[in-house]
Amino acid sequence: MKVVVSIGGSVLVPELDSDRVQEYADVIEELADEGATLGTVVGGGTVARDYIGAARELGADEIWLDSIGIAATRLNARLLLSALDDSRVARSVPEDYETAGELLRQGNLCVMGGAIAGQTTDAVSAALAEFVDADLLVYATSVPGVFDADPNVDDDAERFTELSPSELLDVISGIEMSAGSSAPVDILAAKLIERSKMRTVVLDGTDPQAIADAVLHGEHDGTDIIPENTGDPDAWW
């Protein structure tokens, strides 16, 4: 089974804590032990936001800000790589999908950050999953799934337990059109999921074990994104 796991930077390193990073590395190795071919994409989190904010105040243009954000994601990827068993990984962070795909083909655990200016790691995760023809894409976010509104600002927001890719795109588009709101994945990622018909799970990944439970057993409290004409969402293994 091929799996791509997207771990938000604010989930992996809400603050710099080596023990927490090790917990995520342990889950990645657990999945590999169970036979998964695993690619992981790490976001930039607070580090990226702080540096981008400072550079914006200094007058940097948006493409330069993107490059700073990508550098932060790759820094977090290197941090996660540091916690993984040397025998399982190539000590490099791929900067493109071809390199990442080759690492996976060789049997390595692959950890990457951002790839292209203008793309979030949400989109990078979906693109990597499509590129390697993954069986499952998991978004480990700071919210427990996809909601019909931004749960951070709307107490009445309701979580979807299941959506089709086209329904996901509609929901995300509606949320992102609201100024200042945030969605668990961005519009480009949702479009890529729809195009590739990728089985996807969006879940609260602040507990690392939730990722393993979702991948190995289909057990989670998030949202299943299920393309049409696919089987039982609990049976992807």
SVG drawing of the C-alpha trace seen along z (x, -y; Angstrom):
<svg xmlns="http://www.w3.org/2000/svg" viewBox="-25 -47 47 52">
<polyline fill="none" stroke="black" stroke-width="0.4" points="0.0,0.0 1.2,-3.5 0.4,-6.3 1.1,-10.0 0.8,-11.7 0.6,-15.5 1.6,-16.8 1.0,-20.5 3.9,-22.4 1.8,-23.7 0.9,-20.0 4.4,-18.7 6.1,-21.6 3.6,-23.9 6.8,-24.7 10.2,-23.1 10.0,-19.8 12.2,-16.9 10.0,-14.4 7.0,-15.4 8.8,-15.1 10.0,-11.6 6.4,-10.5 5.6,-11.3 8.7,-9.6 7.7,-6.5 4.3,-6.5 5.9,-6.7 8.2,-3.8 5.2,-1.8 3.4,-2.2 6.5,-1.2 6.8,1.9 3.2,2.8 4.3,2.7 3.3,-0.8 5.3,-2.7 5.2,-6.1 5.8,-9.6 5.5,-12.4 5.0,-16.1 5.7,-18.6 4.3,-22.1 6.1,-25.3 3.9,-26.2 4.9,-29.0 8.4,-29.2 7.2,-29.9 4.6,-32.4 7.1,-34.3 9.7,-34.6 7.2,-35.4 5.7,-38.1 9.0,-39.7 10.1,-39.6 6.8,-41.1 7.4,-44.0 10.8,-44.4 9.2,-44.8 9.9,-41.4 7.7,-40.4 5.4,-37.5 7.6,-35.1 10.4,-35.8 8.0,-35.2 7.1,-31.8 10.7,-30.8 11.1,-31.6 8.0,-29.5 9.4,-26.6 12.7,-26.9 10.9,-26.6 9.0,-23.5 12.2,-21.9 13.8,-22.8 10.9,-21.0 11.3,-18.1 15.0,-17.8 14.0,-17.9 11.6,-14.9 14.2,-13.1 16.6,-13.4 14.3,-11.3 14.0,-8.5 16.1,-5.4 19.1,-6.0 18.6,-2.6 15.1,-3.6 15.8,-7.0 17.9,-8.8 19.3,-11.8 18.0,-14.3 14.8,-16.3 13.5,-16.0 12.7,-19.3 10.5,-17.8 8.1,-15.0 10.4,-13.0 13.1,-12.7 10.5,-11.9 9.0,-9.2 12.4,-7.7 13.2,-7.5 9.9,-5.7 10.5,-3.3 13.9,-2.4 12.1,-1.6 13.1,-4.6 10.9,-6.6 10.5,-10.0 10.1,-13.3 9.7,-16.5 8.5,-20.1 7.4,-22.6 8.2,-22.3 6.9,-25.2 6.3,-28.8 2.5,-29.5 1.7,-26.0 1.0,-25.2 2.1,-21.8 -1.6,-20.9 -1.2,-21.0 2.2,-19.4 0.8,-16.4 -2.0,-15.9 0.3,-16.3 2.8,-13.8 -0.1,-11.3 -1.2,-11.7 2.3,-11.4 3.1,-8.1 -0.5,-6.8 -1.0,-6.5 -3.8,-4.4 -4.5,-6.9 -3.8,-10.5 -4.0,-11.6 -4.1,-15.2 -3.0,-15.5 -4.3,-18.9 -5.2,-20.9 -8.9,-20.5 -10.9,-17.2 -12.0,-17.1 -13.8,-19.1 -16.6,-21.4 -19.4,-23.3 -17.9,-26.6 -14.8,-27.6 -15.0,-26.0 -12.6,-28.5 -15.1,-31.3 -18.5,-29.6 -19.6,-27.6 -22.4,-26.0 -20.0,-24.6 -20.8,-20.9 -18.3,-18.3 -18.8,-16.1 -18.1,-12.4 -18.0,-11.7 -17.7,-13.7 -17.1,-13.0 -14.1,-14.9 -16.5,-17.3 -18.3,-18.0 -15.0,-18.7 -14.2,-21.2 -17.5,-22.9 -17.1,-23.1 -13.6,-24.4 -14.4,-27.0 -17.2,-28.3 -15.0,-28.5 -12.1,-30.2 -14.4,-32.8 -15.0,-34.1 -12.4,-36.7 -10.1,-35.6 -11.3,-32.1 -9.2,-29.0 -9.9,-25.6 -8.3,-22.2 -7.0,-21.9 -6.7,-24.5 -8.6,-24.8 -5.7,-23.6 -5.3,-20.5 -9.1,-19.9 -8.9,-20.2 -6.0,-17.8 -7.9,-15.3 -10.9,-15.6 -8.9,-15.2 -7.0,-12.1 -10.0,-10.6 -7.7,-10.1 -9.1,-8.4 -8.4,-11.0 -8.8,-11.4 -8.7,-14.7 -8.3,-14.3 -7.0,-15.9 -3.4,-14.9 -2.3,-16.5 -2.2,-13.0 0.3,-11.2 -1.3,-7.8 -4.5,-9.0 -2.6,-8.8 -1.6,-5.2 -5.2,-4.3 -6.6,-5.8 -4.1,-4.2 -4.0,-0.8 -7.6,-0.4 -9.7,-3.1 -10.5,-4.4 -10.7,-8.1 -13.0,-11.0 -12.3,-13.0 -13.7,-13.2 -13.5,-10.5 -13.1,-11.8 -14.4,-8.9 -14.4,-9.0 -17.4,-7.4 -17.3,-3.7 -14.9,-2.8 -15.3,-0.3 -15.7,-0.4 -13.7,-3.3 -12.4,-1.0 -11.0,1.5 -8.2,-0.4 -5.4,1.7"/>
</svg>
